[in-house]
Amino acid sequence: MNSFTRITALLLTSLNATNGFHIVLAGGTGNVGRELSSKLVEDGHDVTILCRNAFLAGAPSRVSSDFGWLGKSFLEKYPGVKLRDWDGGDLLDIVGQDWIGWQDDTLSKADCVVNLCGGFTQQREMATERLVRESLRCNPIALQITVAPKDDELRMISNVAVESKMKRLKLCEDLVSQNCVNYENMRLQANRLEEECDNIKQVIYARLS
């Protein structure tokens, strides 16, 4: 990061610290995204959640277990949380109708992008690569945070192809650390949801202050 970019980042951070941050959560319609987004909004920040189908994620009741869901009542309680369709890195997996242009709509104004995309398939790699590539194009100074389970916890919750899954998580972290100048790779314990969401929040505030 050159001196001009660094000064610009500091000025923008100072301004946004007063007015609230713009935080993007990719894959934020699960339990972690629900908990984290509500905490951030309560602190006065704006949150945009990238999801595969905003209509289903914001429906009054859950329509399908194949897609994340926050619900109409949650969004009404936390109006600072907005949903945005995105392609998740895989054009064959699009089900939302309004995904085109998500990069410029969300990443360009983001102070922080938190990657909560779950699963341990190639889709996770593709989503991470998509976030990194588009962030570098739209907003290279945004803080990038990846969230994944710790290796020992992964061994407890999954007994199939564990080593392969661990390598995939590491690959996603490397995509961020090798390409982004402002990043944090976090390993968390899923059974401590509230505590770990507080940890993510504190990292965001510490890195953007």
trRosetta pair geometry for C-beta under 8 A, 3 or more apart (Angstrom, degrees):
i j d omega theta_ij theta_ji phi_ij phi_ji
1 5 4.8 -124 -167 91 87 124
1 6 5.2 109 133 -64 116 88
1 9 7.5 -20 -169 -7 143 143
1 141 7.3 88 -125 -106 128 89
1 181 4.7 124 -43 169 107 161
1 182 7.8 48 -55 -41 145 96
2 5 5.1 91 56 13 73 103
2 6 6.9 -137 99 -8 35 92
3 6 5.6 -56 -145 37 32 113
3 7 6.3 31 158 -19 67 105
4 7 5.9 -56 -149 36 29 109
4 8 6.3 30 153 -19 64 108
5 8 5.6 -55 -148 37 31 113
5 9 6.3 34 154 -22 66 105
5 140 7.6 -33 -157 88 137 112
5 141 6.2 -169 177 -77 99 120
6 9 5.7 -53 -149 34 31 112
6 10 6.5 30 153 -18 63 106
7 10 5.7 -55 -150 36 32 111
7 11 6.4 31 154 -18 65 106
8 11 5.8 -57 -148 37 30 110
8 12 6.2 26 157 -15 66 108
8 141 7.0 -146 96 -47 101 168
9 12 5.9 -58 -146 40 29 108
9 13 6.1 29 156 -20 65 109
9 141 4.3 -147 -94 -173 112 138
9 182 7.5 177 -152 -58 151 153
10 13 5.7 -55 -144 37 29 112
10 14 6.3 31 156 -21 63 106
11 14 5.8 -54 -149 34 29 112
11 15 6.5 27 154 -16 63 107
12 15 5.8 -56 -149 38 32 111
12 16 6.1 22 158 -12 67 112
12 111 7.5 -172 135 -106 107 93
12 141 7.5 105 50 104 142 139
13 16 5.9 -61 -141 44 29 104
13 17 6.1 39 157 -32 65 103
13 111 7.0 114 -107 -145 71 116
13 208 5.3 -165 -144 -174 111 74
13 209 7.4 175 162 -118 121 8
14 17 5.8 -47 -147 23 27 115
14 18 7.4 22 154 -13 56 102
15 18 6.2 -66 -169 33 34 106
15 19 6.5 -4 153 10 70 114
16 19 5.8 -70 -135 56 39 93
16 20 6.8 -66 -176 87 72 30
16 21 5.2 72 154 -99 118 58
16 22 7.0 -87 -143 2 132 79
16 111 5.4 177 133 -78 164 141
16 208 7.4 -66 90 173 118 124
17 21 7.4 17 -89 -59 44 89
17 208 6.9 168 -80 132 95 98
17 209 6.5 90 -110 -118 138 60
20 44 4.6 -128 -97 136 114 86
20 45 4.6 178 -172 -104 96 48
20 46 6.1 97 129 -10 123 80
21 40 7.8 -77 69 -167 107 112
21 45 4.6 -10 55 -132 78 119
21 46 7.3 -143 98 39 45 71
21 111 4.3 -96 -157 50 98 147
21 112 6.3 20 165 10 135 107
21 204 7.2 -172 79 161 169 117
21 208 6.2 30 -97 147 139 166
22 45 7.4 -169 -77 -174 21 90
22 46 5.2 -15 -112 72 65 109
22 48 7.4 13 -177 -1 88 107
22 109 5.1 -31 109 130 168 90
22 110 5.3 -124 111 -116 101 40
22 111 5.3 124 52 -1 69 89
22 112 7.9 166 90 30 52 67
23 40 5.7 -84 49 -174 149 155
23 45 5.7 36 2 151 115 132
23 46 7.0 161 25 86 70 54
23 47 5.2 -24 74 -107 95 72
23 48 7.5 177 90 27 46 68
23 110 6.8 76 -124 -151 22 89
23 111 6.5 -45 -74 59 63 92
23 112 4.8 -10 -120 67 84 100
23 113 7.8 173 -163 -84 58 29
23 114 6.7 19 179 -4 103 109
23 204 6.9 7 -109 -151 133 148
24 47 7.7 149 -95 -160 24 57
24 48 5.1 -22 -110 70 73 97
24 49 7.8 156 -162 -91 55 24
24 50 6.4 36 -179 -23 101 106
24 106 5.2 98 -107 165 131 112
24 107 6.5 -33 -20 -88 167 57
24 110 4.5 -44 -9 -111 115 135
24 112 7.1 -169 31 97 69 53
24 113 4.6 -13 68 -114 110 72
24 114 7.0 177 90 25 55 67
25 28 3.1 60 123 -64 121 143
25 33 5.2 137 149 -132 142 99
25 36 6.7 144 -104 93 143 124
25 37 6.0 -93 2 -73 155 104
25 47 6.2 11 -3 -171 111 105
25 48 7.3 178 26 87 69 46
25 49 4.9 -21 70 -110 102 71
25 50 6.9 -162 92 20 48 75
25 114 5.0 -16 -110 67 68 105
25 116 5.7 6 -175 7 93 125
26 50 4.5 -13 -115 55 64 125
26 86 7.4 -59 -130 59 92 154
26 113 6.7 30 -17 -179 108 94
26 114 7.0 -169 22 89 74 51
26 115 5.1 -14 58 -118 118 57
26 116 6.2 167 79 33 58 69
26 117 5.6 -29 124 -43 100 96
26 127 6.6 158 154 170 131 114
26 131 5.7 -79 -41 -89 166 134
27 30 7.0 1 156 1 82 109
27 33 6.9 -151 118 -58 53 136
27 50 6.9 -13 -23 82 44 89
27 51 7.4 114 -107 -101 29 62
27 68 7.4 144 -164 -35 57 152
27 88 7.8 86 -70 -120 92 103
27 115 7.0 43 30 -172 115 54
27 116 4.4 -151 88 87 95 74
27 117 3.6 162 -30 -85 153 52
27 118 6.1 177 171 -5 136 70
27 127 7.0 52 -43 170 122 155
28 32 7.5 -99 -136 95 64 80
28 33 2.9 150 -172 -137 63 129
28 34 7.8 153 164 -40 77 43
28 36 7.2 -100 -145 66 110 114
28 37 6.0 98 166 -48 131 124
28 47 7.7 -135 141 168 165 116
28 49 3.9 -117 69 -133 119 103
28 50 7.0 90 12 41 97 59
28 51 7.1 -91 52 -65 69 94
28 68 7.7 135 90 149 32 163
28 114 7.4 73 -80 86 115 106
28 116 5.2 90 -84 47 63 140
29 33 5.6 -20 -26 77 15 149
29 34 7.5 46 -164 -53 33 85
29 49 6.2 113 -59 161 75 137
29 51 4.9 61 -31 -110 128 129
29 57 4.8 -93 -118 -133 142 121
29 67 7.4 -4 100 159 151 72
29 68 2.6 117 97 132 118 133
29 69 6.1 84 169 -1 114 16
29 70 5.5 -105 -139 -38 81 91
29 83 8.0 45 -81 -120 111 111
30 33 5.3 96 49 16 61 104
30 34 7.0 -113 107 -8 31 94
30 68 5.4 -86 -55 -121 61 118
30 116 6.8 -154 40 146 111 120
30 118 6.1 62 -34 -26 160 137
31 34 5.8 -54 -147 34 29 112
31 35 6.4 21 159 -13 64 109
31 193 6.1 -70 144 -129 115 138
32 35 6.0 -61 -148 41 29 106
32 36 5.8 19 160 -12 68 116
32 116 5.5 -165 91 -147 123 130
32 147 6.9 180 158 128 157 153
32 190 7.9 -81 -61 -129 112 78
32 193 6.7 -139 -93 -144 64 91
32 196 7.5 -52 -124 100 105 116
32 197 6.4 178 -154 -83 71 101
33 36 5.9 -59 -133 44 26 105
33 37 5.7 23 169 -18 65 114
33 49 6.1 87 -178 -127 129 124
33 68 7.4 26 49 -171 144 147
33 70 7.7 -87 110 -80 110 112
33 116 5.3 162 -65 97 97 164
34 37 6.4 -57 -138 37 18 106
34 38 6.5 15 162 -15 57 111
34 70 6.0 169 -99 -119 96 89
34 74 6.8 -64 -140 -152 102 150
35 38 6.3 -65 -154 36 24 108
35 39 6.6 20 155 -17 62 110
35 193 5.6 155 -30 159 169 106
35 194 6.3 -130 -164 -95 138 57
35 197 4.5 -122 120 -63 114 164
36 39 5.8 -59 -151 36 32 110
36 40 6.3 27 156 -18 68 109
36 114 7.3 -114 142 109 154 163
36 116 7.7 -167 33 -75 147 146
36 197 4.5 -146 -79 -146 76 107
36 200 5.8 -26 -120 80 127 139
36 201 6.8 -174 -145 -58 84 94
37 40 5.8 -56 -145 37 32 110
37 41 6.2 29 158 -16 66 108
37 47 4.6 161 -143 137 91 164
37 49 6.3 -27 -89 -64 149 116
37 78 6.8 113 130 136 97 155
37 81 4.9 67 163 -108 126 124
38 41 5.9 -56 -145 39 29 109
38 42 6.3 33 155 -21 63 108
38 74 7.8 -86 -77 -164 112 98
38 77 7.9 1 -123 109 108 112
38 78 5.4 -114 -113 -77 71 151
38 81 7.5 -31 -76 -49 54 137
39 42 5.8 -57 -150 35 29 113
39 43 6.6 22 153 -14 62 108
39 197 5.9 143 4 142 149 118
39 198 7.2 -138 -155 -86 162 60
39 201 5.6 -83 121 -74 131 148
40 43 5.8 -62 -155 39 32 109
40 45 4.6 -62 168 64 91 122
40 47 5.2 105 90 -63 130 124
40 80 7.9 -139 107 114 83 127
40 201 6.5 -159 -76 -114 80 106
40 204 7.8 -7 -107 77 114 163
41 44 7.7 97 -176 -37 33 9
41 45 6.4 -99 -89 66 35 67
41 46 7.6 52 -106 -110 78 26
41 47 5.8 -80 -60 5 94 118
41 78 4.6 101 83 -162 163 107
41 79 7.9 152 -166 59 137 44
41 80 3.8 160 -136 69 107 124
41 81 5.7 -68 -59 -44 144 86
42 78 7.8 -62 -49 -117 74 106
43 201 7.5 137 -11 -163 154 128
45 80 7.0 117 93 160 43 140
46 80 5.4 -127 -114 -170 53 95
46 82 7.5 6 -178 4 94 110
47 78 8.0 -8 45 151 124 122
47 80 6.1 74 21 129 84 88
47 81 4.9 -17 76 -109 110 68
47 82 7.1 170 93 25 56 68
48 81 8.0 154 -92 -161 25 50
48 82 4.9 -24 -110 72 72 99
48 83 7.7 149 -161 -101 64 11
48 84 5.4 15 -179 -3 108 124
48 106 5.0 -149 109 -130 152 110
48 110 7.7 -101 42 -90 119 101
49 57 7.5 -148 107 151 129 154
49 70 7.5 110 62 -36 168 146
49 81 6.4 19 -14 -173 113 96
49 82 7.1 -179 21 87 73 45
49 83 5.3 -29 68 -108 98 62
49 84 7.0 161 78 24 45 74
50 84 5.6 -36 -102 77 59 95
50 85 7.9 33 -156 157 64 11
50 86 4.2 -4 -165 5 108 137
50 88 7.8 157 143 -78 110 70
50 102 6.6 92 -124 176 107 137
50 106 6.7 147 -71 119 104 174
51 54 5.7 127 68 -78 111 60
51 57 4.7 24 131 -43 165 157
51 67 7.6 85 173 -176 108 101
51 68 5.8 -115 -138 62 118 120
51 83 5.7 -34 25 -157 123 100
51 84 7.3 128 25 67 73 44
51 85 6.8 -56 76 -103 66 43
51 86 7.2 109 43 24 23 86
51 96 7.3 117 101 -58 74 141
52 67 5.9 -124 69 -130 115 107
52 68 7.5 120 26 22 94 94
52 85 7.2 24 179 -142 20 75
52 86 7.5 -68 -89 62 42 63
52 88 5.7 -10 -88 -33 93 136
52 93 6.7 -67 -135 139 128 98
52 94 7.2 -160 -159 -131 84 39
52 95 5.7 48 151 38 99 98
52 96 5.9 -176 156 -21 41 105
53 56 4.2 33 111 24 121 110
53 57 6.2 153 91 -18 65 89
53 67 5.3 -22 40 -155 117 155
53 85 6.7 22 -109 -109 28 99
53 95 4.7 -33 -71 93 118 105
53 96 4.4 -172 -106 -70 49 82
54 57 5.5 -58 -139 41 32 112
54 58 6.0 10 167 -2 68 114
54 83 3.8 144 -138 130 101 119
54 84 6.3 13 -75 -96 134 6
54 85 5.0 -94 -12 -52 106 78
54 96 5.6 68 6 -130 79 128
54 98 7.2 -43 29 53 130 107
55 58 6.6 -76 -149 47 20 94
55 59 6.7 45 151 -57 60 94
55 96 7.0 158 7 -125 91 78
55 97 7.4 37 -20 11 129 104
56 59 5.5 -28 -150 -13 36 121
56 63 5.2 -99 -141 40 98 126
56 64 6.5 -30 -160 33 141 99
56 67 5.0 48 108 96 142 146
56 69 6.8 -79 143 -94 81 87
56 95 7.8 5 -1 113 134 126
57 67 6.7 -105 -66 145 78 109
57 68 5.6 18 -110 97 104 84
57 69 5.6 -161 -134 -114 50 40
57 70 5.5 36 169 14 87 90
57 83 5.5 167 86 -133 128 146
58 70 6.5 -7 -91 63 55 99
58 71 7.1 49 -149 155 35 6
58 72 5.9 78 169 -82 71 61
58 75 5.4 11 -135 -22 102 154
58 83 5.5 -134 -45 5 119 154
59 62 7.2 130 78 -99 114 23
59 63 5.6 40 60 -27 165 108
59 69 7.1 -52 48 -138 92 106
59 71 7.0 -49 79 -119 51 49
59 72 6.5 -56 147 -38 19 96
60 71 6.7 40 -159 -158 23 81
60 72 4.5 -21 -90 11 58 132
60 73 7.5 69 -141 -25 65 85
61 71 7.3 26 -94 -122 25 101
62 65 7.2 52 156 -75 127 58
62 69 4.4 -20 -108 -114 94 178
62 71 7.4 -54 -57 -78 74 95
63 67 7.6 2 68 53 94 116
63 69 7.7 164 22 -94 68 129
64 67 5.3 57 82 21 104 94
67 95 7.4 -99 -84 63 139 145
70 74 4.6 -117 161 77 89 144
70 75 6.2 93 113 -48 121 90
70 81 7.4 -136 171 133 162 143
70 83 7.5 -162 30 -74 135 122
71 74 4.6 93 68 5 89 105
71 75 7.1 -164 96 -4 48 88
72 75 5.9 -63 -151 41 32 107
72 76 6.2 30 154 -19 68 109
73 76 5.6 -55 -146 38 32 112
73 77 6.3 32 154 -20 65 107
74 77 5.8 -58 -150 37 29 110
74 78 6.3 -19 165 25 67 105
74 81 7.5 -38 137 68 92 148
75 78 6.6 -72 -133 63 27 76
75 79 7.2 67 165 -99 62 45
75 81 6.0 -119 -122 83 68 106
75 83 7.4 -50 -104 -20 134 110
76 79 7.0 7 -153 -69 29 81
78 81 4.5 40 116 1 110 114
84 102 5.5 134 150 -134 117 102
84 105 6.4 -180 -143 104 144 130
84 106 5.6 -172 69 -61 168 133
85 94 7.8 68 175 -153 114 93
85 96 3.0 -169 -127 130 127 150
85 97 6.9 -164 -48 48 171 40
85 98 5.0 129 31 71 133 67
85 99 4.0 -96 127 -79 106 73
85 102 6.5 -125 92 -76 57 128
86 96 7.6 37 17 48 28 145
86 99 5.4 126 -122 -147 18 99
86 102 4.2 -160 -99 121 87 173
86 106 7.9 -62 -73 24 125 148
87 90 6.6 -167 156 57 86 38
87 91 5.7 -11 -165 -90 132 55
87 93 7.4 114 -176 67 65 85
87 94 5.3 -37 -123 -80 77 108
87 99 5.2 110 -54 160 73 143
87 102 7.5 -172 -3 25 75 136
87 130 7.2 -142 81 -154 94 157
88 93 5.8 -62 68 88 128 126
88 94 7.7 179 25 -81 98 64
88 117 7.2 135 -147 -120 95 130
88 123 6.9 2 148 -175 115 102
88 126 7.3 58 137 105 71 104
88 127 5.0 -36 -173 -99 69 103
88 130 7.1 126 155 46 21 158
89 123 7.0 143 76 -164 115 60
89 125 7.9 -165 144 98 158 49
89 126 3.4 155 136 138 129 87
89 127 4.2 -135 3 -77 132 41
89 128 7.6 2 -64 25 156 39
89 129 6.2 100 -132 61 131 87
89 130 3.6 -143 -87 -21 88 133
89 131 7.8 -55 -60 -19 112 72
90 93 4.1 45 97 11 115 116
90 94 7.7 -166 98 -36 67 70
90 123 5.9 -49 -25 -125 142 88
90 126 5.4 68 -55 118 89 152
90 127 7.7 -44 -11 -61 92 77
91 94 6.1 -23 -161 -15 45 116
93 123 7.1 59 -40 -126 165 124
94 99 5.7 -108 -141 9 120 158
96 99 5.1 111 86 -54 109 99
99 102 5.7 -38 -170 -30 60 122
101 104 5.5 -53 -167 44 77 104
101 105 5.5 76 135 -25 89 109
102 105 5.6 -65 -143 43 32 113
102 106 5.7 -8 173 10 71 119
102 107 7.9 70 131 -10 69 95
103 106 6.9 -83 -143 49 15 85
103 107 5.1 -28 -165 24 60 124
103 108 7.3 81 141 -33 64 90
103 134 4.3 -115 -125 -171 124 129
103 137 7.2 8 170 78 139 118
103 138 5.4 -173 161 -44 96 144
104 107 7.3 -39 -79 51 17 87
104 108 5.2 20 -154 -22 50 133
104 138 6.2 -160 -96 -120 52 128
105 108 7.4 107 30 24 8 107
106 109 7.2 -98 -170 45 23 87
106 110 6.3 33 153 -50 68 112
107 110 5.2 -47 -143 8 38 124
107 113 6.6 7 -120 -79 86 133
107 131 8.0 172 -97 -153 130 66
107 134 5.7 153 4 129 169 101
107 135 5.3 -132 -160 -99 130 64
107 138 4.3 93 104 80 112 144
107 139 5.2 -165 150 23 81 118
107 142 6.9 -120 -168 0 76 163
108 138 4.4 -96 -78 177 72 112
108 139 5.3 166 -126 -47 31 114
109 139 7.5 -124 -18 -80 15 150
110 113 5.3 52 146 -61 153 85
110 135 7.7 -63 62 -124 133 99
110 139 5.9 145 51 90 86 160
110 142 4.7 39 98 -129 97 143
111 142 6.3 163 177 -133 14 82
111 143 6.6 11 146 20 64 100
111 208 5.8 53 160 -127 121 139
112 142 6.3 175 -90 -178 21 89
112 143 4.2 -20 -110 67 81 105
112 144 7.8 -179 -157 -72 61 22
112 145 6.5 16 -177 -2 104 112
112 204 5.3 15 -117 -137 175 104
112 207 7.7 108 -101 83 121 120
112 208 6.4 -79 -52 -60 117 132
113 131 6.2 169 151 -174 140 116
113 135 5.9 -108 8 -98 159 136
113 142 5.5 61 -10 136 100 130
113 143 7.2 178 25 88 62 55
113 144 5.4 -12 65 -111 100 65
113 145 7.1 178 89 28 50 71
114 145 4.6 -16 -112 70 71 111
114 147 6.5 27 -179 -17 94 118
114 200 6.7 62 -134 -176 140 127
114 204 7.6 -47 -66 -79 119 121
115 127 7.3 141 -152 126 110 105
115 128 6.0 55 -157 -106 156 80
115 131 5.8 -172 -90 53 114 173
115 144 7.3 21 -16 -174 109 85
115 145 6.8 -168 19 93 74 55
115 146 4.7 -16 58 -113 120 64
115 147 6.4 -177 83 20 64 76
115 172 7.6 -158 125 169 150 122
115 176 7.7 -136 8 -73 144 137
116 147 5.4 0 -101 53 65 127
117 123 7.6 -138 169 127 125 89
117 124 5.6 161 118 -127 113 71
117 127 4.4 146 -112 106 173 154
117 128 7.0 -137 48 -54 137 75
118 124 7.5 -83 124 -95 18 111
119 123 6.0 9 97 69 142 113
119 124 5.4 -162 88 -54 86 107
120 124 6.3 -23 -124 -4 23 148
120 158 7.2 31 3 -112 154 173
120 161 8.0 167 117 98 132 108
120 164 7.9 108 150 107 117 84
120 165 4.0 -5 -176 -134 144 105
120 168 5.7 122 -171 72 78 142
120 169 7.2 -41 -126 -51 94 91
121 124 6.0 130 62 -3 52 91
121 168 7.9 -150 136 -167 2 164
122 125 5.4 -49 -162 36 53 114
122 126 6.2 52 144 -21 76 104
122 168 7.8 -114 -89 -132 43 129
123 126 5.5 -55 -146 39 35 112
123 127 6.2 37 156 -21 68 105
124 127 5.9 -54 -147 36 29 110
124 128 6.4 28 155 -17 63 108
124 168 6.3 83 74 154 127 119
124 169 7.9 -29 133 -88 147 57
124 172 6.1 -58 141 -73 100 141
125 128 5.8 -59 -149 38 29 110
125 129 6.2 28 155 -18 66 108
125 168 6.3 -97 -54 -159 105 94
125 171 6.1 -11 -110 107 111 123
125 172 6.0 -128 -102 -77 58 89
125 175 7.6 140 -152 -35 73 148
126 129 5.7 -53 -144 38 30 111
126 130 6.2 34 154 -23 63 107
127 130 5.6 -54 -148 34 30 114
127 131 6.4 30 154 -19 64 105
128 131 5.8 -55 -150 35 31 110
128 132 6.3 27 156 -16 66 108
128 146 7.0 26 -124 -111 117 122
128 172 4.3 -173 -59 -143 171 94
128 175 5.2 111 135 71 116 148
128 176 7.0 -84 -173 -46 110 95
129 132 5.9 -57 -145 39 30 109
129 133 6.0 25 160 -17 67 111
129 175 5.9 -99 -85 -155 66 150
130 133 6.1 -57 -141 39 25 107
130 134 6.1 11 166 -6 63 114
131 134 6.4 -66 -142 45 21 100
131 135 5.9 22 161 -21 63 115
131 144 7.5 132 136 -137 113 114
132 135 5.9 -60 -143 37 24 110
132 136 6.4 23 159 -19 62 107
132 144 7.1 48 -102 -135 75 156
132 175 5.4 -139 -22 149 160 103
132 176 6.0 -141 -91 -93 120 59
132 179 5.3 71 180 86 126 142
132 180 6.4 -112 -136 -48 95 108
133 136 6.0 -58 -153 34 26 109
133 137 6.6 20 152 -15 61 109
134 137 5.5 -56 -149 39 36 112
134 138 5.9 11 162 -1 72 114
135 138 6.2 -66 -132 50 27 93
135 139 5.8 -59 -161 66 66 80
135 140 6.8 113 138 -98 74 41
135 142 5.8 -106 -161 55 112 123
135 144 6.4 110 128 -82 169 116
135 180 7.2 3 102 -102 132 116
136 140 5.0 42 -140 -98 52 92
136 179 6.5 -70 -66 160 137 110
136 180 7.3 -126 -74 -91 95 74
137 140 7.9 112 -1 -57 13 88
139 142 4.5 50 125 -23 113 115
140 180 7.6 -170 -163 -132 71 70
140 181 7.0 51 158 19 96 110
141 181 7.4 -33 -114 66 53 116
141 182 6.2 49 -169 8 49 143
142 182 7.0 -172 99 78 27 125
143 182 4.9 -86 -101 137 57 111
143 183 7.0 155 -165 -93 59 33
143 184 7.1 8 -179 4 103 101
143 204 7.0 148 98 -132 149 67
143 207 5.3 113 -124 119 146 132
143 208 6.1 -96 -17 -68 146 94
144 176 5.2 -160 124 -151 132 113
144 180 4.6 -43 25 -174 141 170
144 182 6.6 120 13 94 78 69
144 183 4.3 -22 69 -109 96 89
144 184 7.5 172 91 26 54 58
145 183 7.1 166 -78 -161 40 61
145 184 4.9 -8 -111 65 83 94
145 185 7.7 171 -156 -87 52 27
145 186 6.3 11 -173 0 98 114
145 200 6.9 117 153 -152 152 94
145 203 6.7 119 -115 110 137 130
145 204 7.1 -66 -34 -78 152 84
146 172 6.1 158 -151 132 147 104
146 173 5.6 -156 75 -99 153 69
146 176 5.4 -152 -28 -11 124 159
146 183 7.6 16 -4 -173 92 107
146 184 7.7 -164 29 95 63 52
146 185 5.0 -6 57 -121 107 71
146 186 6.8 178 85 30 55 69
147 186 5.2 -14 -106 73 66 105
147 188 6.1 -7 -163 6 94 124
147 200 6.6 -11 -91 -100 129 129
148 169 4.7 128 -172 -152 156 118
148 172 7.2 133 -61 75 138 131
148 173 7.2 -87 8 -57 141 108
148 185 7.7 -13 20 -174 108 88
148 186 7.4 152 28 88 63 57
148 187 5.8 -32 78 -109 80 68
148 188 7.5 145 76 24 29 78
149 153 4.6 -116 176 89 111 118
149 154 4.9 141 97 -63 119 83
149 157 7.0 -65 -179 30 172 137
149 169 7.9 -90 52 -113 68 154
149 187 6.8 29 146 -161 20 79
149 188 6.6 -69 -109 70 44 62
149 189 7.3 69 -143 -111 79 32
149 190 5.8 -29 -101 -32 111 105
150 153 4.6 84 60 11 85 106
150 154 6.9 -148 93 -11 41 87
150 187 4.4 92 -87 158 68 114
150 188 7.0 -148 -31 66 86 15
150 189 6.2 -15 7 -74 118 71
151 154 5.5 -52 -148 31 32 115
151 155 6.7 34 154 -20 64 101
151 166 5.7 45 -125 -123 98 120
151 187 7.5 -21 -16 -156 67 145
152 155 5.8 -49 -155 30 35 113
152 156 6.9 34 147 -18 62 105
153 156 5.4 -55 -154 35 40 113
153 157 6.2 18 157 -5 73 109
153 189 5.7 176 -74 -122 151 70
153 190 6.5 153 166 10 142 93
153 191 8.0 -158 -138 3 127 97
154 157 6.3 -65 -138 46 30 96
154 158 5.8 -30 179 37 68 110
154 162 6.4 135 130 -152 100 94
154 165 6.2 -167 180 110 131 125
154 166 6.3 149 97 -79 155 86
154 169 7.5 -115 -81 -20 157 153
155 158 7.2 -79 -122 63 16 70
155 159 7.7 57 -173 -94 55 59
155 162 5.5 53 -106 -153 68 148
157 190 7.2 33 -58 34 155 143
158 161 7.9 -49 152 64 117 66
158 162 5.9 152 104 -96 97 84
158 165 6.3 13 104 25 152 169
159 162 6.8 -30 -139 -50 26 114
161 164 4.2 -33 174 39 99 122
161 165 5.9 108 115 -26 85 93
162 165 5.7 -59 -151 37 32 111
162 166 6.3 34 153 -21 67 105
163 166 5.6 -52 -148 34 33 113
163 167 6.5 34 153 -19 64 104
164 167 5.8 -54 -151 35 32 112
164 168 6.5 33 150 -21 64 105
165 168 5.5 -52 -149 33 35 113
165 169 6.6 36 152 -19 65 101
166 169 5.8 -51 -151 33 33 111
166 170 6.4 32 152 -16 64 106
167 170 5.6 -56 -149 39 33 112
167 171 6.3 39 151 -25 66 104
168 171 5.5 -50 -147 32 33 115
168 172 6.6 35 153 -19 63 101
169 172 5.8 -54 -154 33 33 111
169 173 6.6 30 150 -16 65 105
170 173 5.6 -55 -150 38 35 112
170 174 6.2 37 151 -22 67 105
171 174 5.6 -53 -147 35 32 113
171 175 6.6 42 151 -28 63 99
172 175 5.7 -44 -153 23 33 116
172 176 7.1 26 151 -11 61 103
173 176 5.9 -61 -159 38 36 108
173 177 6.0 22 154 -11 73 113
173 185 4.4 54 -141 -129 110 145
174 177 5.8 -58 -132 45 34 103
174 178 5.5 21 171 -11 70 117
175 178 6.6 -62 -135 43 15 101
175 179 6.3 -20 171 12 54 124
176 179 6.6 -87 -143 49 18 91
176 180 5.2 -27 -172 19 65 125
176 183 4.9 154 156 -151 105 149
176 185 6.4 149 76 -73 134 99
177 180 7.1 -50 -93 48 16 87
177 183 6.0 -146 -91 88 53 146
177 185 6.4 -39 -55 -31 110 127
180 183 4.3 98 94 -50 123 121
182 207 7.2 129 -176 171 98 121
184 203 5.5 -175 130 172 167 131
184 207 6.3 -122 -34 -62 132 153
186 199 7.3 152 -158 123 138 113
186 200 6.5 175 81 -97 173 82
186 203 6.7 -132 -74 -15 134 170
188 192 7.5 -132 176 67 92 97
188 196 4.1 88 -162 -154 127 136
188 199 6.9 168 -109 69 111 136
188 200 7.6 -29 -72 -52 144 102
189 192 4.7 46 88 21 107 107
189 196 6.2 -165 54 -65 64 133
190 193 7.0 13 -180 -74 49 78
190 196 7.7 -55 -98 20 24 161
192 195 4.3 -40 163 50 106 119
192 196 5.2 110 98 -26 89 99
193 196 6.2 -66 -143 40 20 103
193 197 6.3 17 162 -17 62 110
194 197 5.9 -56 -146 36 28 110
194 198 6.6 32 153 -20 62 105
195 198 5.7 -56 -156 34 31 113
195 199 6.7 34 146 -22 64 103
196 199 5.2 -45 -150 30 41 117
196 200 6.6 44 150 -19 66 97
197 200 5.6 -45 -148 33 38 112
197 201 6.4 40 151 -19 64 105
198 201 5.5 -54 -148 38 33 114
198 202 6.3 32 155 -19 66 106
199 202 5.8 -55 -146 36 30 109
199 203 6.5 33 154 -20 64 104
200 203 5.8 -55 -152 33 31 112
200 204 6.6 34 150 -21 64 104
201 204 5.7 -53 -154 32 33 114
201 205 6.5 25 154 -13 66 106
202 205 5.7 -54 -145 40 35 108
202 206 6.0 34 156 -20 67 109
203 206 5.8 -56 -141 39 28 110
203 207 6.0 18 163 -12 65 112
204 207 6.3 -66 -144 41 22 101
204 208 6.0 -3 166 1 62 119
205 208 6.3 -69 -136 49 24 97
205 209 5.8 34 163 -41 65 110
206 209 6.0 -48 -140 17 23 114
